[in-house]
Amino acid sequence: MAIKITDELVEYLARLSMIKLSPEQFKKLKSDLQEILDHIENLNKINTENVKPTIHLNPYKNLTRDDIPEKGLSVEYVRLIAPLIEKDYFVVPPVIEIEDTESII
């Protein structure tokens, strides 16, 4: 069963994303989200019973470097270059406003 995108859900997602939507953007986003979910629902109907799983599309394995410990920055140096430190903590402006919201999902 497909999920139905409601106005409340779009409002909730916009609030979580911290974006303001014009009425036109709201309508377009709601339509786009519903179209995406409908497409996924159609994909879920495809019979893949005899299809082997594809884990990697390329033949390469473990393209990572060795984890070699290196000397880090000294506490004194970090204190010198940090814009603002209080006690032993960096002070930064808030980046997320927390609202007391109820889940609508």
N, C-alpha and C positions, 0 to 999 in steps of 0.2 A: 504494500500500500504506500503510495507516494505521500510525502509530507506536503501539507498545504501551507504556503507562505501567507501569513496574515499581516495586517497593518501593525498589530502589536509586536510581532516578531521583528519586522523591519525597524520599528522604533527602538526596540531593545538592542538590536545589532548596531544601529547608528549611535546609540548612547554608549555602548561598549567600545565602539571604534572612535568615539569622541569626534564625530563629524555631524555637521548640520546639513540637512538636505532640503532643497527647495521642493515644492510640491511635484514639479516635473521629475526631478532626480529621484524622489521617493517612489513615484509611480514606475519609473524605469528600473530602479533597483529591485523593486518587488517583482516586476515582470521577469527581469534577468535571473533572479534567484529561483523563481518558479521554473523557468525554462531549463536551468542547470539541473535542478532536482528531477524534473521530468525526463531529461536526457539520461541521467544516471539510472532512473527507474527502468528505462528502455534497455540500457546496457545490462542491467541485472537479469533481464528476461532471456538473454542470449545463452544458449546451451553451450557450455564450455567443458562438458564432462570428458571428452576425449582430447582435450588440448593440454599439452604438457606445459607446466609452469615455466616461465622465463624469469630467471633470477637476475642475470646480467646480460646486457646487450653487447658487451665487448669482452674480449678474451683476457683482459688484464686482471691480475689479482694483487691485492695488498699493495697498492701504490702509495705507501706511507713511508716516511723516513723513520729511522731508529729514534727512539725516545732517549736522548742523551741529556742528562741534567747539566744545566749551565748556571753560572753565577747570576743571581738576580740583582735588582736594584737595592741599594742599602736604604734603611729606614731614614737615615739622615738626608740622603739625596731626595727621596720622595717627599719628605717634609719641606725641603727647599723649593721644589718645583710645583707643589700643590697650591692651588689658588687659596683654599681655606681649609684649615684643619682645626677641629675642636677636640681636645683631649687626644685620643688616638684614632679619630674618625675623620673621613673626608666629609665636608659639608657641601651639599649640592642642592639646587633648587628642586622643589617637588616636580615630578613629571607626570604623575597620575593623580587625578582627583578621585577619591573614593566616595561613591554614593551608596546609600543603603537601598539597593534595588532588589526586587523579588524576581526570581526566575520565572519566565513565562513559558518555558519549554517543558 
